[in-house]
Amino acid sequence: MATRTRRSERREEPLSRERIVGAAVALLDAAGEGGLTFRALAERLATGPGAIYWHVANKSELLDAATEAVVAAALAGGPAESADSPQEEIRAVALGLFDAIDDHPWLATQLAAQMSHSPWQSVTPRILESIGQQVRALGVPEGSWFTATSALVHYILGAAGQNAANGRVLGPDADRGQFLDTVSRAWEELDPDDYPFTRAVADQIRGHDDRAQFLAGIALILAGITAVHPLTT
């Protein structure tokens, strides 16, 4: 009876590309790119590697599909329903990507690879569109759309990627406050003639909020865009 039930459950959940990609994301989160193998994926899905190859040709295609799925989920809300302005909608998109990259440590590397090597695939246009539509709504002239949008996208992915990298280096058990305090003390002890600025901001690094700092950077870029291209009615 138990065997019959298990077989019935498997028939109700047929192997699909969506299930394969979901399992791949889980493996990437747990073990990184090196842990994503078709053998490990087959074990997780309780199937054979051949069945997976029917849906996905190789690991490269699987990584691309996993990246696309995570980005699509991060942007699934599209422009925030509660947002009252393009600036707020850009912040919502930025935070969605920031949190996705923070939650999936492998994502920053894959995004950089896709945007550099295959920008014609869906990930790059999806991210550009989500930001670019709001840049257009800010009243930026069409000739400056790409430059303004690129500045935002590069900042979002770069800052989010660096934040995620910092988290990986420290590890989940590290005391972030203690680490930042150590950095701050080291900066305070630098030569005042060679490092006057770094010494001056040493205390500001203690206890700073990464997400708040990230959003402050978005605000600076948006202020620059709207200063250069003021909205005219």
N, C-alpha and C positions, 0 to 999 in steps of 0.2 A: 504493500500500500504506500509506504514512504517513497519507494523508488518511483512508483507511478506518479505520485504528487510532484516530485522534483522534476520529472520529465515534462509534466504538464506545465509547471512554472517556466521551464526553459522555452517551451513552445510559445508561451504568452509573451516572452521577452526575446524576440528573435534578434540575432546579431545584426547591427546596423552601423553605418558610418558614425552616426551620432553617439551611439554607445561606445564605440571604439575610441572616438576622440575624447569623450568624457573620462574614460579610463586612462587614456594617455595623459590628460591634464593631472589626474590624481597621482600618477606615477611620477610625473615631472615635479610636482609639488613635494613629493616624499623623498625622491632620490636624485633629482636633477636630470640633466640631459643624458648623463652616463648611465642612469638607471632605466632609461626608456629603451627597452629592447622588445622585439616582437615575441620573444619567449616569455618575458615577464608579463607582457600585455596579454598573451594567450592564457597564462596561468590566472591572471586577475579576472579574465572574462570566461574562464572555464571552457575554452575552446582550443582549436589547433591553430598554429600560425598560418596555415594555408587559408583558413576561413577569413583571417584578417587581411591577407594579401588580396582577397577578392574585392575588398572595399578600399584599401589603401596600398599604393604601389611600393612605397619604401619609407624609410624613417624621415627623410627630408620632407616628403609630402605630409607625413603625420605631424611633424613639428609645425609646419605651416598651418595645418588645419587646427592644431591646438591653440596656436597664437591667435588665429582668426576668431576662434570660439570665445576665448577669454576677452579679447578686445570688443567683440560684438556684445558680450554680456555687460562689460563695463559701460558701454555707450547705449545700452538697450533703452534707457530712459529717454534718450535723445535730449533735446533741450528741456531743461527742468520745467515742469508744469507750473511751479510756483514762482519761477523767475519773472521778474518784471522788466528786465533789460538784457541786451546782448551781453553786457559785462557779467551779469549774474549767471547767464547760461554758459558762458565761457568758463567761469569758475566751477560750475557744476560738472562740465565735461572734464576739466582739468583734475578735479578731485576724484572722479570716477577712474581715470587712468592712473592717478597717483596711488589710489588704494589697490587697484588691480596689480600694479607692479610690486607694491609692498606685499601683497598676499601671495604672489607667484614669483619667487626669486629668480626663476629662469626667464621670465618674460622680457626683461629689459634687453638681454642679449639677443633674443630672437627678434624683437622689434627692430633693433639696430640692423640686424642682418637682412631682414625683409625690406626695410626702407632703403637700404643701400644696394642690395643685390637684385631685388625684384619689386621695385616700387609700383609696377603695373598690377600686382596682385591686389586683392580686395582690402588688405589692412591699411595700406598707405592712403588710398582714396577715402576710406571710411573716416580715418582720423582727420585728414585735411578737410573733408566736407563738414564734419561736426564743428570744427573751429572756423572754417572759412565762411560758412553761412552767417555766423555771428559777426565776423569782421566786416562783411559786406553790410550787415544791418547797422554797424557803427557809422556808416557813411564814408568809409575809406574809398578813395577813387579806385576804379577797376585796375588801373596800372600798378597799384600798390598792394593789391589783394594778396598776391603770392608772398611778397616780402613780409608783410605784417603777420600773415598766417604762419609762415615758416618760423618767424621769431618766437611766436607763442608755442608752436609745436616743439621746436628744439629745446626751449626752456622746460616745458612740461616733461618731456621724455628724459632730458638730461638730468634735471633735478630729481625726478622720481627714481631714475635709475641709480643715481648716486646715493639717495636715501636708502634704497633697497640694498645696495652694496655695503653700506655702513652697517646695516642690520646683520648681514651675513657674516661680516668680519667679526663683529662683537659676539654673535651667537645668541641663542634664545635665553641663556641663563646669565648673561652679563648684566651687571648693574650699570645702567646707562648714566645715571646721575653721578656715580663714582668716576666713570670714564671721562665724562665731560669736565668734572672737577679737576681731574688729573691734567687734561689738556689745558684748561684755564690756568692752572698754576704754572705749567711749563711755559705758556706764553707770557705770563707776567714776569718771568725770570729772564726773558730775552733781553739782549742789549738794547737800551732805550734809544741809542743813536742809529742803530741799524733797523730796528723794528718798532718805530713809534706808533704806527697805526695798529699793528697786531697786539701790542701791549694795551693800547687804549680800549680795544674791544674784547679783551680777554674775559672780562667779567660777564659780558653779554652772552657768552656761549653756555654759561651755567644754566641748566634747567630750561633752555629754550624749547619751544614746541615746534617740531618738524613740519607739521601740517600748516600751522599758522605762518611759519617762515615761508613755506612754499606759496601760500596764498598771497603773502605780501609781495613776493616776486611777480606773481601774476598781476597784481594791482599796479606795480611799477611799470610793467610793460604796457598795460592798458592805458595808463596815464600818458605814457609817451606817444602811443598810437593816436589817442584822441587829441593830444596837444598838437601833433603834426598835422592831423587831419580832423579838425573840429567839425562836428555835425552841423550842417547848414540846413535850414528849412526854407 
